[in-house]
Amino acid sequence: MSDGTFPFAIRQRVRFAETDMQGVVYYANYLVYAEVGRSAFLRYLGIERDALHKSGLDFAIGEASVRYHAPLRYDEEFDVRVRVGEVRGVSWALHYAVDRADGLRCADMTTMQVVYDPARAKAVRIPDDVRTALAGGAP
């Protein structure tokens, strides 16, 4: 379930609770779909959040954007496709495509993850093992 641009995809189905009164996915739920894709993709790359916590670090979403193209409706299957974008000193971008099972692009999204030290409440450099894993997920 991947294409040349996005090396990873996870199949989902729209649940009733995710829709509005017209049976269309409520706009904010696309960020939930990004989180589902992000969590699965990071596991796929071998990046475990628990390991970051044990080293005294975490990451947070510093920025998120969604561009909507077509609606998703109740009970439709769709893929959340994920790829690594720009990797900087303390942050990295993930790009997502939400494609209906028939291939129609419904949304494009981007999130910026920022690594930080909770004890110091300060952004810190991405650990080398995370950086290496992210390089493995870039197209």
Secondary structure, DSSP 8 states (H G I E B T S, - for coil): ---SS-SEEEEEE--GGGB-TTSBB-TTHHHHHHHHHHHHHHHHHT--HHHHHHTT-EEEEEEEEEEE-S--BTT-EEEEEEEEEEE-SSEEEEEEEEEETTS-EEEEEEEEEEEEETTTTEE----HHHHHHHHHT--
